[in-house]
Every structure is written in structure tokens, then in C-alpha cells.
Amino acid sequence: MIKKQNLWFLTLFSLILVLSVYYLTMPSSLFSTNNGDNHANGDVSIEESEILTALRIENEDERATMRNEFKMILTNIEASVEEKNNAYEQLKLLDIIKGKEEELESVIRSKYKLNSFVKIDNNQVRVVVASKEHNTELANNIMRSIQEKFDDKMYISVKFQS
């Protein structure tokens, strides 16, 4: 009779073997970073959406790290009930903040027809707008629209990224 440990070993070994064969049979063109877009001076152009995407990924990585720390506290046997409650509340707060950020991004998208990135940190709201036009009136309008969504006074900064 086969033991569970041997079965797991065979399963994982088979998976590694299949992935190795897949990797070796993939065309090498998928691995090359040169897509024929050579720039003579080495400059790389970045589109507005790439900047916003990079900010979102950085924010998600930061939040994932925080989320993992809170989950470790929740699953720690030695943690007190108060520590676990605080960790649970912080996890809920992270989800609320993420929802609020998405809501504010959709407000900016629908009201001003602009793509944006919003990050809320305590009473500070940082907005990065993908626009070549750096208009102070537009920035003030965005600030007012965001402040309307909060009961407390928020410190809002708007940055235009072109």
C-alpha cells in the first residue's frame, strides 16, 4: 500500500516534470525582451496607463504584505485575544479603504473622463491623474469631488502625470 507521503512526492515530482518539459518546449521568442522597439538613445517611453498600473501594483504589494502580517497574528496561537481583534479590525479597515479608493477612482473616471490612481492613508488622499493637461481648476474640482465623499476634513493632493 502506498503511503500519503509517497503519493504527495510522486504528485509534486510529476508536476515539476510536466512544467519543466513545458518550459523547455516553449518558443524562445516568448523570453526575449526585445520586441523590435529599439530606441537609439536608450530612452523608454512609458504610457500613462503603465504608470497608474505600476502604482496600483506597488499599492497592492504593500497591502498584501500588511494583510499577511495581520493574518499571521490571527493564526498565531500565542497572540492574545486583543491582538487578534486588532488584527481583524485592521483587515476589515484595509478592505474598506480599498473599496473607498475604487469608488473615488470611478467618480473621477465618470465625472472628469480621466484615469486615475487613488491612495488613502489615514487622513491623506493622494490622487495621480493620467493627463497631459496640468490644470489647477481641474485639480481643485477633483479635490472638491473627493472631499464630498468624506465626513472629516481630508488632506488631498492631486498630481498630473503625463
N, C-alpha and C positions, 0 to 999 in steps of 0.2 A: 504494500500500500504506500502511496506517495504522501509525504508529509506536506503540510501547508508551506513550510519554509522552502522546500524544494520546488513546489509549484510556483511560488512567487518568484524565485530565482529564474526558473525557466521562462516565465511570462515576461519578466523585465529583460532578460537576455534576448528573447525573441524580438521584443520591441526595439531594443538597441540595434540589433542586426538589421531589421527592416529599415529603420531610419538611416543607418549607415549606407545601405545599398541605395536608398533613395537619394541621399546626398551625393553619392559617387556618380549616379546616373543623371543628375541634373545638368542641363547645359551650362557651360562656363559663362555664357553671356549674362546670366542672372546675377553673377557675383561681381561683375565689373562695375565700377562706379563711373566710368567714363561713358557717357551717353552721346558722345559726339558734340557736346556743347563746350568746346574749348574756348576759353577766353584768353586773349593774348597777354593781358596784364595780370591774370590770376584773380581778377575780381569775380565775385559770385553775386548774382542778383537774387534777392530774396523777395518773394511776393508778400503782400500784406497778410494774406491768409496763413502763410507759413509762420509769420511772426506770432500771430494770435494762437496758432496751433502749438507752437513752441511754449508759449506762456501757459496754455492750458495743460500741456503735458507736465511742465515743471510744477504747476499747482497740484495736479493730480498725484504726482510722485510725493510731494510734501505731505499731502493729506493721507495718502496710503501709508506713509511711514507713521504718521500720528495715529491713524486708525489701528495699525498693527500694535503700537505701543499700548493703546487702550485695551485692545483685545487680550494682550498678554497679561495685563493687570486683571482683567475679568476672569481669565482662566487660571491665574496663579492661586494655588491652594493657600499660600501663606498670607495673601493680601487680606486686609480687614474688610468688613462689610462696607465701611465708609469709603475706603479706597475704591472698592468695586462700584459703589453707587456713583462716585465722582466720575469714574471712567465711563460708566454707562451714560451719564448725563453729557459728558464731552462727546461721546459718539453720536448721541442724538443731536447735539449742537452742530457738529460737523455736517450732518445731513441737512439740517435746517439752513445753514449758511450756504451750502451748495445749491439748494433749491432757490434761495433768495438771489444768488448770483445768476443763475439761469433765468430767473424771472426778469431781472434787470437787463440782462443781455437781450431778451426778447422784446422788452419795452423799447430799447434803443433801436433794435432792428425794425420794429413795426412803426415807431414814431418818426425816426430820422433816416430810415433806409440805410443804416450803416452796420457793418460787422464790428463787434467789439469783444473785449475781454474784461470781465469784472472780477475783482478780488476784494472780499470783505475781511477785514482784520480788526476785530474789536469795534471801535467807532470810526474806523477809517475805511473809505471805499476808494479803491484805485480802479480807474477806468482807462483802458487803452483802446482807442478808436482807430480803425483802419481807414484812413482818409488822407489824401494829399492836401486837402484844404485845412489850414490851421486857422479856424475862425473862433474868436473869443466869444462871440454871441452864441454860436452853436454850443461851445463848451459850457457856457452859463445855462443855456436851456437844458442841456443834458444833466447838469448838476441839479437844477430845479426838479426835473422829472424823477431823478433818483431820490432826492430828499423827500419828495411826496410819499414815497413808499415806506418811510421810516417815521416813527413817532418821536424818537430822540434826535438831537442835532448830530449829524454825521459830518466828518471832515472828508470831503470828496475832492479827488484830484482827477483831472481829465488830461490825458496825453494823446496827441495825434501822432500816429506812426505812418509814415509814408514809404 
